[in-house]
Amino acid sequence: MEPVSVVERRVRDLILEHTRRVCEAVRGMVLTIESYTSMDSRGVALHLKRTKQMEGEADDYRRNIYEFLARASPALLNREDWLRLSIDLDKMADLAYSVAYRVSIACDKGWFPPREVVSKLGELAEATLQLCEKLKEALFTYTFNVERALAVCKEIELGEEEIDRMHRDLEMKILEVGAPLPLTMLLRDVCERMESVSDFIIDAVQDLRLIAFYRA
């Protein structure tokens, strides 16, 4: 059986690779939205494909983490915390692809958002990506400075509060502009799913805090 330090280092490396794929999936989501609001159907198709690829690679890492933890579980007391973290990460990638996919459907049908919605939609998408990048920073920093990682976690929580505000503003704007019902429903769905990504980022922050207790 491998020493605990070796096992944790290995699972930590897997989680970091998982997180990189998740962030790239979210980035692909943002680029898909940017292409959509620019009425660039080729860009939408290109970035949707990239988002799907990253979502698939993230899922592969989730399975690798499950398999590794199943073999290494006797040596790792906080195995369940690492599992929860991986699950929360994977949900972010799934949501990112689901947003990009819905946006691609709207683009294919020629359903484009009113100008008043475009900027707020882009702002929410970009803020979601920045929050995901902050999570990646926290997880990377955890490997050598737990206190700094926990400070980044606090920054993430403050950022999520801002995303909540942006989400409420966007949802209200979608209702105010009076777009056709199918587009209104789709935009609200996209808005909700992006907000859910930030919720899972907060869940991942809580997972990381629990993991950090073992190194306190």
TORKOL-4160 file (C-alpha; in steps of 0.2 Angstrom, whole numbers, padded with zeros to 4 digits, m for minus):
216
<pt num="1" X="0000" Y="0000" Z="0000"/>
<pt num="2" X="0007" Y="0017" Z="m0005"/>
<pt num="3" X="0010" Y="0030" Z="0009"/>
<pt num="4" X="m0004" Y="0043" Z="0012"/>
<pt num="5" X="0006" Y="0057" Z="0006"/>
<pt num="6" X="0009" Y="0048" Z="m0010"/>
<pt num="7" X="m0009" Y="0044" Z="m0012"/>
<pt num="8" X="m0015" Y="0062" Z="m0009"/>
<pt num="9" X="m0002" Y="0069" Z="m0020"/>
<pt num="10" X="m0008" Y="0058" Z="m0034"/>
<pt num="11" X="m0027" Y="0061" Z="m0032"/>
<pt num="12" X="m0022" Y="0080" Z="m0030"/>
<pt num="13" X="m0014" Y="0079" Z="m0047"/>
<pt num="14" X="m0029" Y="0070" Z="m0055"/>
<pt num="15" X="m0041" Y="0083" Z="m0048"/>
<pt num="16" X="m0030" Y="0097" Z="m0055"/>
<pt num="17" X="m0031" Y="0090" Z="m0072"/>
<pt num="18" X="m0050" Y="0087" Z="m0070"/>
<pt num="19" X="m0051" Y="0105" Z="m0065"/>
<pt num="20" X="m0041" Y="0111" Z="m0080"/>
<pt num="21" X="m0054" Y="0102" Z="m0092"/>
<pt num="22" X="m0068" Y="0109" Z="m0083"/>
<pt num="23" X="m0062" Y="0127" Z="m0085"/>
<pt num="24" X="m0059" Y="0124" Z="m0103"/>
<pt num="25" X="m0077" Y="0117" Z="m0105"/>
<pt num="26" X="m0083" Y="0133" Z="m0096"/>
<pt num="27" X="m0072" Y="0144" Z="m0108"/>
<pt num="28" X="m0079" Y="0135" Z="m0123"/>
<pt num="29" X="m0096" Y="0139" Z="m0116"/>
<pt num="30" X="m0092" Y="0157" Z="m0115"/>
<pt num="31" X="m0085" Y="0157" Z="m0133"/>
<pt num="32" X="m0100" Y="0149" Z="m0139"/>
<pt num="33" X="m0111" Y="0162" Z="m0132"/>
<pt num="34" X="m0100" Y="0176" Z="m0139"/>
<pt num="35" X="m0101" Y="0168" Z="m0156"/>
<pt num="36" X="m0120" Y="0167" Z="m0154"/>
<pt num="37" X="m0123" Y="0185" Z="m0149"/>
<pt num="38" X="m0112" Y="0190" Z="m0164"/>
<pt num="39" X="m0123" Y="0179" Z="m0175"/>
<pt num="40" X="m0108" Y="0168" Z="m0180"/>
<pt num="41" X="m0115" Y="0151" Z="m0183"/>
<pt num="42" X="m0098" Y="0144" Z="m0188"/>
<pt num="43" X="m0090" Y="0150" Z="m0172"/>
<pt num="44" X="m0105" Y="0143" Z="m0162"/>
<pt num="45" X="m0102" Y="0126" Z="m0170"/>
<pt num="46" X="m0083" Y="0126" Z="m0168"/>
<pt num="47" X="m0084" Y="0131" Z="m0149"/>
<pt num="48" X="m0098" Y="0119" Z="m0146"/>
<pt num="49" X="m0087" Y="0105" Z="m0152"/>
<pt num="50" X="m0073" Y="0111" Z="m0141"/>
<pt num="51" X="m0084" Y="0112" Z="m0126"/>
<pt num="52" X="m0090" Y="0094" Z="m0129"/>
<pt num="53" X="m0073" Y="0088" Z="m0131"/>
<pt num="54" X="m0068" Y="0096" Z="m0114"/>
<pt num="55" X="m0083" Y="0089" Z="m0106"/>
<pt num="56" X="m0079" Y="0072" Z="m0112"/>
<pt num="57" X="m0061" Y="0073" Z="m0106"/>
<pt num="58" X="m0067" Y="0080" Z="m0089"/>
<pt num="59" X="m0078" Y="0064" Z="m0087"/>
<pt num="60" X="m0064" Y="0053" Z="m0091"/>
<pt num="61" X="m0054" Y="0061" Z="m0077"/>
<pt num="62" X="m0069" Y="0059" Z="m0065"/>
<pt num="63" X="m0069" Y="0040" Z="m0069"/>
<pt num="64" X="m0050" Y="0039" Z="m0067"/>
<pt num="65" X="m0052" Y="0048" Z="m0050"/>
<pt num="66" X="m0065" Y="0035" Z="m0045"/>
<pt num="67" X="m0055" Y="0021" Z="m0050"/>
<pt num="68" X="m0039" Y="0027" Z="m0041"/>
<pt num="69" X="m0049" Y="0031" Z="m0025"/>
<pt num="70" X="m0057" Y="0014" Z="m0025"/>
<pt num="71" X="m0040" Y="0006" Z="m0025"/>
<pt num="72" X="m0032" Y="0018" Z="m0013"/>
<pt num="73" X="m0046" Y="0021" Z="m0001"/>
<pt num="74" X="m0038" Y="0012" Z="0015"/>
<pt num="75" X="m0024" Y="0025" Z="0014"/>
<pt num="76" X="m0034" Y="0040" Z="0012"/>
<pt num="77" X="m0046" Y="0045" Z="0027"/>
<pt num="78" X="m0054" Y="0060" Z="0017"/>
<pt num="79" X="m0058" Y="0049" Z="0002"/>
<pt num="80" X="m0076" Y="0054" Z="0002"/>
<pt num="81" X="m0072" Y="0073" Z="0001"/>
<pt num="82" X="m0061" Y="0070" Z="m0014"/>
<pt num="83" X="m0075" Y="0061" Z="m0022"/>
<pt num="84" X="m0087" Y="0074" Z="m0019"/>
<pt num="85" X="m0075" Y="0087" Z="m0026"/>
<pt num="86" X="m0074" Y="0077" Z="m0042"/>
<pt num="87" X="m0093" Y="0075" Z="m0043"/>
<pt num="88" X="m0095" Y="0094" Z="m0041"/>
<pt num="89" X="m0082" Y="0098" Z="m0054"/>
<pt num="90" X="m0090" Y="0086" Z="m0067"/>
<pt num="91" X="m0107" Y="0094" Z="m0064"/>
<pt num="92" X="m0099" Y="0111" Z="m0069"/>
<pt num="93" X="m0093" Y="0103" Z="m0086"/>
<pt num="94" X="m0110" Y="0095" Z="m0089"/>
<pt num="95" X="m0119" Y="0112" Z="m0086"/>
<pt num="96" X="m0106" Y="0121" Z="m0097"/>
<pt num="97" X="m0110" Y="0109" Z="m0112"/>
<pt num="98" X="m0128" Y="0110" Z="m0109"/>
<pt num="99" X="m0128" Y="0129" Z="m0110"/>
<pt num="100" X="m0117" Y="0129" Z="m0126"/>
<pt num="101" X="m0129" Y="0116" Z="m0134"/>
<pt num="102" X="m0144" Y="0126" Z="m0130"/>
<pt num="103" X="m0136" Y="0141" Z="m0137"/>
<pt num="104" X="m0132" Y="0132" Z="m0153"/>
<pt num="105" X="m0150" Y="0127" Z="m0155"/>
<pt num="106" X="m0155" Y="0145" Z="m0154"/>
<pt num="107" X="m0142" Y="0149" Z="m0167"/>
<pt num="108" X="m0148" Y="0136" Z="m0179"/>
<pt num="109" X="m0166" Y="0142" Z="m0177"/>
<pt num="110" X="m0161" Y="0160" Z="m0179"/>
<pt num="111" X="m0167" Y="0165" Z="m0162"/>
<pt num="112" X="m0155" Y="0179" Z="m0157"/>
<pt num="113" X="m0157" Y="0189" Z="m0141"/>
<pt num="114" X="m0162" Y="0207" Z="m0141"/>
<pt num="115" X="m0147" Y="0220" Z="m0139"/>
<pt num="116" X="m0152" Y="0224" Z="m0121"/>
<pt num="117" X="m0149" Y="0206" Z="m0116"/>
<pt num="118" X="m0133" Y="0203" Z="m0126"/>
<pt num="119" X="m0121" Y="0213" Z="m0115"/>
<pt num="120" X="m0128" Y="0206" Z="m0098"/>
<pt num="121" X="m0128" Y="0188" Z="m0105"/>
<pt num="122" X="m0109" Y="0190" Z="m0110"/>
<pt num="123" X="m0105" Y="0198" Z="m0093"/>
<pt num="124" X="m0113" Y="0183" Z="m0083"/>
<pt num="125" X="m0104" Y="0171" Z="m0094"/>
<pt num="126" X="m0087" Y="0179" Z="m0092"/>
<pt num="127" X="m0090" Y="0181" Z="m0073"/>
<pt num="128" X="m0094" Y="0162" Z="m0072"/>
<pt num="129" X="m0077" Y="0158" Z="m0081"/>
<pt num="130" X="m0067" Y="0170" Z="m0069"/>
<pt num="131" X="m0075" Y="0161" Z="m0054"/>
<pt num="132" X="m0070" Y="0144" Z="m0062"/>
<pt num="133" X="m0052" Y="0151" Z="m0064"/>
<pt num="134" X="m0052" Y="0156" Z="m0046"/>
<pt num="135" X="m0057" Y="0139" Z="m0041"/>
<pt num="136" X="m0043" Y="0132" Z="m0051"/>
<pt num="137" X="m0031" Y="0144" Z="m0043"/>
<pt num="138" X="m0037" Y="0138" Z="m0025"/>
<pt num="139" X="m0035" Y="0120" Z="m0029"/>
<pt num="140" X="m0017" Y="0123" Z="m0037"/>
<pt num="141" X="m0012" Y="0134" Z="m0022"/>
<pt num="142" X="m0018" Y="0121" Z="m0010"/>
<pt num="143" X="m0004" Y="0110" Z="m0015"/>
<pt num="144" X="0009" Y="0122" Z="m0007"/>
<pt num="145" X="0000" Y="0134" Z="0004"/>
<pt num="146" X="m0017" Y="0129" Z="0012"/>
<pt num="147" X="m0020" Y="0146" Z="0021"/>
<pt num="148" X="m0018" Y="0155" Z="0004"/>
<pt num="149" X="m0030" Y="0143" Z="m0004"/>
<pt num="150" X="m0043" Y="0146" Z="0009"/>
<pt num="151" X="m0041" Y="0165" Z="0006"/>
<pt num="152" X="m0045" Y="0162" Z="m0012"/>
<pt num="153" X="m0060" Y="0152" Z="m0007"/>
<pt num="154" X="m0066" Y="0167" Z="0002"/>
<pt num="155" X="m0063" Y="0178" Z="m0014"/>
<pt num="156" X="m0074" Y="0165" Z="m0023"/>
<pt num="157" X="m0088" Y="0166" Z="m0011"/>
<pt num="158" X="m0088" Y="0185" Z="m0013"/>
<pt num="159" X="m0087" Y="0183" Z="m0032"/>
<pt num="160" X="m0102" Y="0171" Z="m0032"/>
<pt num="161" X="m0113" Y="0184" Z="m0023"/>
<pt num="162" X="m0109" Y="0196" Z="m0038"/>
<pt num="163" X="m0114" Y="0182" Z="m0050"/>
<pt num="164" X="m0131" Y="0180" Z="m0040"/>
<pt num="165" X="m0134" Y="0199" Z="m0043"/>
<pt num="166" X="m0130" Y="0198" Z="m0061"/>
<pt num="167" X="m0141" Y="0183" Z="m0063"/>
<pt num="168" X="m0156" Y="0192" Z="m0056"/>
<pt num="169" X="m0153" Y="0207" Z="m0067"/>
<pt num="170" X="m0151" Y="0196" Z="m0082"/>
<pt num="171" X="m0167" Y="0186" Z="m0078"/>
<pt num="172" X="m0177" Y="0202" Z="m0076"/>
<pt num="173" X="m0170" Y="0210" Z="m0092"/>
<pt num="174" X="m0175" Y="0194" Z="m0102"/>
<pt num="175" X="m0193" Y="0196" Z="m0095"/>
<pt num="176" X="m0193" Y="0215" Z="m0099"/>
<pt num="177" X="m0188" Y="0215" Z="m0117"/>
<pt num="178" X="m0203" Y="0204" Z="m0122"/>
<pt num="179" X="m0194" Y="0192" Z="m0134"/>
<pt num="180" X="m0204" Y="0178" Z="m0142"/>
<pt num="181" X="m0209" Y="0165" Z="m0129"/>
<pt num="182" X="m0198" Y="0151" Z="m0136"/>
<pt num="183" X="m0182" Y="0162" Z="m0135"/>
<pt num="184" X="m0187" Y="0169" Z="m0118"/>
<pt num="185" X="m0189" Y="0152" Z="m0111"/>
<pt num="186" X="m0172" Y="0146" Z="m0119"/>
<pt num="187" X="m0163" Y="0162" Z="m0112"/>
<pt num="188" X="m0170" Y="0160" Z="m0095"/>
<pt num="189" X="m0164" Y="0141" Z="m0095"/>
<pt num="190" X="m0147" Y="0147" Z="m0101"/>
<pt num="191" X="m0146" Y="0160" Z="m0087"/>
<pt num="192" X="m0151" Y="0147" Z="m0074"/>
<pt num="193" X="m0139" Y="0134" Z="m0079"/>
<pt num="194" X="m0124" Y="0147" Z="m0079"/>
<pt num="195" X="m0130" Y="0152" Z="m0061"/>
<pt num="196" X="m0130" Y="0133" Z="m0057"/>
<pt num="197" X="m0111" Y="0132" Z="m0062"/>
<pt num="198" X="m0107" Y="0145" Z="m0049"/>
<pt num="199" X="m0117" Y="0136" Z="m0036"/>
<pt num="200" X="m0107" Y="0120" Z="m0039"/>
<pt num="201" X="m0091" Y="0131" Z="m0038"/>
<pt num="202" X="m0096" Y="0135" Z="m0021"/>
<pt num="203" X="m0100" Y="0117" Z="m0017"/>
<pt num="204" X="m0082" Y="0113" Z="m0023"/>
<pt num="205" X="m0075" Y="0127" Z="m0011"/>
<pt num="206" X="m0084" Y="0118" Z="0003"/>
<pt num="207" X="m0076" Y="0102" Z="m0002"/>
<pt num="208" X="m0059" Y="0110" Z="m0002"/>
<pt num="209" X="m0061" Y="0117" Z="0015"/>
<pt num="210" X="m0066" Y="0100" Z="0022"/>
<pt num="211" X="m0050" Y="0092" Z="0013"/>
<pt num="212" X="m0039" Y="0106" Z="0021"/>
<pt num="213" X="m0045" Y="0102" Z="0038"/>
<pt num="214" X="m0034" Y="0086" Z="0037"/>
<pt num="215" X="m0019" Y="0097" Z="0034"/>
<pt num="216" X="m0022" Y="0109" Z="0048"/>
